[in-house]
Each structure stands twice: as structure tokens, then as C-alpha cells.
């Protein structure tokens, strides 16, 4: 049985746990910390006594030893009023979990909530999925809003006493406070499903679970109690192993035609059931949307079963890389198949036309005493070049210029050319001629849009012609 420091704890055990179904861990025995208290004060007489008691416990089984790593078990956070007469207060329990322990978000193992009326009568009543009305002492106090981690994570809050805690919050849409109302001898108990990814020894600081609880009393201020327990979690049996693998990763039809969508399948190749099995994307584009069926993580995933996950995202112009990963807290004999990457091709380029000066050469003079030069500008595609032009951007003054067809052309088909010729009088110092090609259509290779040729001063012969001077 769960150890306790008062008859109150024994009563709560009988009331709160008598009707629990079987979970991943049989709820047959309990380990508990020490009872701690916050006081209550009579504002008229100044009399002070213990007003609220707090206790933290852990479910366990002695034979075979459970819980084990990756196995879901419950912790209990209890706050019980023991003051007479009635004294109103709010209580807010916060979980400070050991490293490696997390709250389980799985509807199959819900967070469960229990309440005992303010007059202390009767057994605790579960209100996990219902609202209660406490009418003791002529009151009409609504008790509802048991929070479910599977619906939304429990919020992490910075505590006034230092550090952070996970609030077991009140999620009653008819209430304004996230804390729980409690008067007189009322009692709240919260059974929170948790799982550990590593063994815990039940005694060291690294195994300590603390539940700082704020008791806010209108006549005595705000007080804190910090019940705690050191959790005991056993290693996974050495014989158990589960080979979680990303068995497939491929592109599929997106929900939004402008997006890309990929599907990953994470399979348990066995031979054992995978505890705390996960599937997801370890590398994905920013803004990607994710979903999994069934959800990830799964408390248990049988050998041969799988989890399918999807990621949908807007593609980038550079292309994307997405990586899927699978895992489990059960020993995995083959970690090499736990991840798979997929390269997503970049967006197709917009219409582009590669206008290039494909040749620039000296030609025979048409008039004695002049030098001729000819440039050929070609559209290498793949699209038609709009407003395509060909000509000379560097040419001696007075040169005669002609192009066929004329430049610019409204549209120049792929592989079509414009040929331009210039005749000029050579200078005494030589000449450098530069030809250029272009269009208003995007050009992915601007480096080939120009070409130069140099004429020797003495002979007029070409001595150098390329695009890199």
C-alpha cells in the first residue's frame, strides 16, 4: 500500500483509485513522499492551524518491477483541506519533473481528476469528463475543467518562488481563474500520466519530482508547499528490442497545389513492442505543416505496426532537403535505419532566354582603308527572347553599323540569330571592339552576353578575342 502520514491519505487512496481501469502499468501499489502543509488563520482570533495538506505519490508494481523506461505510469498530486470552519482558497499545483520525464499526451492514458466536497463527506468523485456541483454549506460551487495533455500541452510557468513548473491548470470555460477553488475539507487529486526515457533510482536528486503548490487564501495571503518524491523507474528488460526504421519517404500530392508534400512511414520491425515510439521530421523547411496518423509519440507500437507522417511546405527556388526520423525508448538494435533524407527539386525556373554573342570576328573591308567586324548573337533558349538586341557597345567613332534582322527584335525564337556588321577606320593605336547581346526575358547566364576583339595597330589583324578581358 501507499505509505502515508495520516488517515487522510489512506482515505484518499481508497476513494480515488478504487475504480481505475488497467493502464500500461497496473495501479496496485504506491510510493509516497511526506505530507506537507500550509496553514490557515482565523482573522478574528489569530488562531493558526494546518489548513491544507499536500502529498505526492508514484504508482508502481513490485513484481515484476515496474515502471520501466518508456512505460507509462501515473503520479498523484493531492491537495486536501483539513480546516474547520470553511476557509476559501485557490490552489495551483505545478510539476517540476526530473530530467528525462515528460507528461504523456495520449487519450488512452488521460490525466484524471477527483474532488471531495467542502464538508468532507463521502468519497472523492471523478470529474475527468464531467462537471460537479458542490452544494455543501449551502454553496453552489462548480468543479470542472480537468485538463487533457492530448488536447493541449500543460502550460509551463515561471514560479514566484523561482524556477519553472508545469501547471495542472483548470480548463473550465465558465471560470476566469486557472487555479482550483477549494474550501473547508475539500480535496483535489490529479493523476498525471508520465513516462521516463531513462532509469531513475528513487533516491538521488536527479530522480526528484517536486510539486510546488500555491495556496492563495483571502485571509492569509499566498503560501507555497513543496511536496516531493524521488521517482523509481527500472531499466528496460535487456531481452526487449524494437527496430524502428523510416521504411519509406516520398513525395505525394499536396493539399495546396502550390506546395510540396512528403510522406514518411516509420515502421517497427520488432521483435518487441516499441515503447514511446516516435515518427517525424528532423529536418524540414521553415513554416512546414506536420501531421501523423496515428499520433506521435505512441506509448506502444506493436511489431509490424507503423506511423505515417506528412509534411507540407512551400517549395524554395533553391530546392529543399527534408529528413524523417524514427525512434523508441525501447533498445533499438539497428540505429542506422532510423533516418532517411529526400531532396526536393527546386522550383522550375521562369521563362528564360540565354542571349549570347556566339561569334565576333574580323571580316573583309567593304571600302578601302576600313576594317570590317561581324558579331553573331544567338538565343540559346529555352524560351523566346523578347526585345532581343545585338550590337556593339564599344566601337570607334564614325563606324557604319547594320544588323540583319534589325535589332531589336520583338521576339527571337530559340536558336535564332541576329547578325551585325560594323565598318570603321582603324586608328594608329589599334582598336578594341565589344559586341553585346540581350533581351528583356530573364537570362540565367549573363556572363556570355559580351565579347571583345582587339585589332593590332600596324596590321589591323585580330590578335585577341574572348569574353574575359
N, C-alpha and C positions, 0 to 999 in steps of 0.2 A: 504494500500500500504506500501511498504518498506520505512522506513524513510531514508533520505539521506541529505548530507550537500552540494550537488552541483547538477547542471543539468546533470553532467556526470553520476552520479549514476542512475538517472531516465532513461537516455538513455540506459544504460546497462541492466536495468531490462526489458525494452521493447524489446531489441534486443535478449537477451539471453534466456528469459523464455517464449517467445510467442508461441513456438512450442513444449513445453514439454508434453509428454503423462502423463496420470494419473499414479501415483505410489501408494505405500502403504499409502502415505499421499498426499492429494490433494495440489498442489502447487499454492495456491491462494493468500497468504499473506506472508509478510517478516518482520522480525525484524532485525535491523542492528545496528552495532556499529558505532563509529565515523570514518570519513575519516582521515587517516594519510598520511604523505608524506615523500618522500626522495627527496633531492634537486638535481639539475643538474647545472654545472658550465661551462661557456664559457672559455676555456683555454686561449683565446687571450685577452678578455676584463676583465675576472674575474667576470663577471656578474653571479649572482646566483639566480635561481628561483626554484619553485617547479617543479620537473621533473617527478615524478611518484606518483600516488595516490593509496591507498590501502583501501579495505573495506571488512568486514566480515559480513555475514548475515545468518539468520536461517529461513527456511520455517516453517510456522505454519498455523493452522486453528483455528479461534476463536470459532466457534460453529459447532459441539461440540468441546470442547477444544482438540487440537491435536498439536504435537505428544504426545503419551502416552508411558509409559515404554514398551520396546520391540517392538515399532513401528518404522519402517524405515522412516527417513526424510533426507532432503538434507541440507547441509550447503554450502554456497557460499564463495569462496576465490577469490577476484578480485584484479588485478593489472593493472592500466591504465596509459599510458604515456600521459603527457599533455605538454611536452616540445616542443618548436619550436625554432630553426630548429631541424632536425633529430639528435638524440643522441643515439648511440648504447649502449646497456646494456644487461646483463643477469639477470633474476630474478629467485629466488628459494624459493617457499612458503613451509613452514613447519607447520604441525598441532601439536599443543600442546593441546590434548584433556583432558577434565575433567575426573577424575576417574569414571569408570563405562560406559564411552562412547567409542565405537570402530567403526572402519571403516567396512562397510558391504561388504563382498566378495561374491556377488551374481550377476550373469549375468542379472537377471531380473531387478535389480536396478543398472545400470552401473555408474561408475564415468564418468561425461560428461565434455567435454572441448569445449571452444568457443574462437574465435580470431577475433579481428578487425584490419584491415590493418594499416600500419605505418602512412599513410596520414590521418587517422581518418575518412575516408569516409565510408558510408554505415553502415549496421547493422553487429553485430557480427555473425560470421558463425561457425556452429558446425563442429568440426573435430574429434569427438569421434571415428569414424570408417573410416576416410579418411585422406588424406594428402592435405594441402592447399599450394598455392604458392603465396606469397606476392610480387607483381611486382611494388608496388608504389615507387616513386622516382627512377625508373629505376633499382630497386633491383630485385633479384631473390631468395627470402628467403623461404625455405621450412618449413612448420609448420606441424608437425606430431608427433605421439608417445603418444597419450592420454593413461595414464596408467590405467590398469584394475586390481583392487584388487583380482578379481576372478581368474585371470591368475597367479599372483604372488603378495605377500603382498607388500605394500608400505614400503620402507626401513626406519628403524629407525636410525637417525644420531645424533651424538653429535654436538651441535652447538657451533660456535666460541664465541657467547655471553653467553654461559652457558646453561646447561640443554640439553634435547634431544627433537627432533621433528621428525614427520613422514613426509618425503619428498614427495610432489606431483611431482614425477620425470618425466622427458622427456624420453620416451622409443622409440626413433626413431633410428632404426638400422643404419641409414645413418649419425647420429650425434655422436660426441665424448663427448659432454657435457650433463649431466643430467639436467641442468638448461635450462630455456626457453629464447630464443632470442627476444628482444623487442627493437624497435627503434621508435623515434618520438612519435606519438599519437597512437601507437599500444595498444591493450588491450587483456589480457588473463583473462578468468573467468573459474573457476573449480567448478563444482557441485559435492560434495563428499557425498555419501550415508553413514549415520551413524545410530547407534542405541544405546540407553541407557538402562542399566539394573536397573536404579533407578531413582526416580523423581529428577528433578533439578528445583530450584526456580527462575532462571532468574536474580538473583541479587547478590548472595553470591560468595565468592572466589571459593568455591567448584564447581560452575557452569560455571566458566570462560573458554571459548575457546579462545586461543590466536593463531594467525597465524604469527609467526616471518617470515619475508620475506627479503631475502638478495638481494640487488640490486648492481650488480657488473658493474661499469662503467669505461671504459678505461681511461677517462679523469678526474675522480673524486674519484677513489678508490672503496672500498667496504662498502656499507652502509646497515643498517638494519632498517626496520619499523616493528612495532608490533601491527597491528590492532587486536581488540578483541571484543568479545561479550559474555554475560552471557546467557547460553542456558536455555530454558524453556521446561521442559518435565513433563507432568502430570502423576499422578499415574494411574495404570490400573483400569478400572472400576471394582468395587467390585463384580459385578454380573458375570464377566468373570472368568472362571476357566477351566483348562485343565489338566487332569490326564495323565501325561506322565509316561509310565512304560516300563521296559525291559520285554517284553512279552515272549521272547524265547532266549535261549543261548545254543548252542550245537556245537559239533564237526562236521565238514563237510570235504569233500575230498579236500586235499591241492593241490595247483598248482604244487608244488615241492614234489614228493613222500617222500623225506627225512624230510619234515616239518610236522608240525601240523597246522590246520586251524580251526578257530571257527567263527561262525556267530551269531551276536546279532540282534534282532529285537526290535526296540523301537517304541511303538505304542502310539498314542494319543487317550485315552479312552473318551475324551471330558469332559463336553458337549460343550466347546467352542473351537475355533481355538487356537492352541498353537503358541504364538509369540516366535521368536528366539528359535525354537525347536532344541535340540541337542541330538546326539547319539554318543557313542564312548566307549573307554575302559579306565577306570580309573586305572586299574592295568593290566600290561601286561609284558611279558618277554622283556628284553633288545634286541634291534635290530628287534623287530616285525615290519611288514609292515601292514599298515592300508588302508582301502578304505570304502566308504559309497555310497549307492545309495538310494534316491538322496543324494546330499552332505549334510554335517553337518557343521554349523547350517543351518536350513531352516528359512527364515524370517517368514513364516507362515506354519503351518501344520494343515490341517483340522481334525476335529474329525473323527476317524476311519482310518486315514492315518497312515503310518508308514515309518521309515527309517531303512534300513538294513545296517549293518556294518560288516566288516570282519577283522580279524587279522590273519596273518600267521607268523610263527616263527619256529626256530629250537628248538626241544624239549631238555630238560635237563635230565641228569641221575637221578636227584632227584625228577623230576616231576615239574609241573608248576601250578600256580593259575592265572586265568585271571578273571577280573571283568568288566562287562559292566555297563554303567550308562546312564540314560536319564534325560533330563531336559528341562525347558522352563522358559522364563521370565514372562509368564502368571501364576497367582497363581495356585499352584498345591495342590488339596485337599488331596492327598494321597502320601506323600513323602516316605512311607515305601516300595513302589514298584519301586523306581527309580533306583535300582541297583540289580544285580544278579551276583553271582560268580560261576565259574566252575573249578573243579580240574582236571587237565590233568595228567594222569598216567605217571610215569617215563618211560624212555626208557627200553625196555626189556633187562634183563641182558645178557651179553655174555655167551657162554658156560661155565658152572661151574660144578665142581665135589667136593662134600663135603667128603673128606677123613677123617675118624675118627677112633681113637683107641677105638673100641667099647667094648673091654674087655681086662683086664690084670689080670692074676690070677696065684697063685701058683699051680703047678701040681706035681704029684708023681715023685720022682727021678728015673732016668734010671740006675744010677750007685750008689752003696753005698757011702755015705759020700758027696753026691752032693745034690743040690736043683734045682728043675725044675720050670720054669716060662713060661707062654704062653701068647702071645699077638695076638689079632684078630683085623685086620684093615679092615674096610668096606667102600666101596664107596657108600655114601648115595645119590649120583646124584646131579642134574638130568642128567648130561651128563657123558659120559665115561671119566675115569681119564687116561690121557696119562702119560707114565713114572711113573706109580704108584709104590710106595715103602712102605715097612713095615719093622720095625726092632727095634733095641734097641740103644738108644743114650747114655744110661748110664748103664754100665754092668761091673761086676768085671772082672779083668784081667784073661785071660785063659778060659773064658766061651766058651762052644761049642754052635754054632748057626746054626739053619736050618729053612727054610721057605718053605711053600707049598701053592700055586705055588711059584716059585722062585721070589725073589724081586731084582730088579724092574721088573714090568710087562709093556710091551709096551702099553697095553691098558687094563683097568679094567672096565668092564661094571658096570652099576648101580646095587647096592645090592650085587655085587660080593665081595669076601673077600680074603685076604692073611693072613695065619696063620703062626706065627713064634714062635719057641721054643728055649729057652736057658737053658743050664745046667751049673751050676757053683758051686764052692766050697765055702760054706758060710764062712764069716770072723768072727773073735771073737767079733767084734764090731757091727755086724749087717750090712745089705746091703740095699741100695736103688736102685731100678731098674726103668729105664724110657724107655717107648716104644714110638715110633713116627710113624706117617703116613703122606704121602704127595704125590703130583703129580705136573706135570708141567702145568696142567689145572688150571685156576683161582679157588680159594677156598674162598667162602664168609664167612666161619666160621672157621677161623684159630685157634680159642680158643680150639677146640676139637681134635687138631692134636697130642696131647701128653697125656700120662697118666703115673703115677708113682705108685709103690708099695714098701712098706718097710717091711723088714724081721727082726724079733727080733733076737738079738744075741744069746740068750740062746736056743730058741726052733726052730728058723727058720720059725715060723709061720708068716703069714701076719697079721700085726696089723693096717695097714693104706693103703688105695688105692683110690686115686681120681686124678683129674686133676688140683688141686688148691693149692698144697703146694708151 
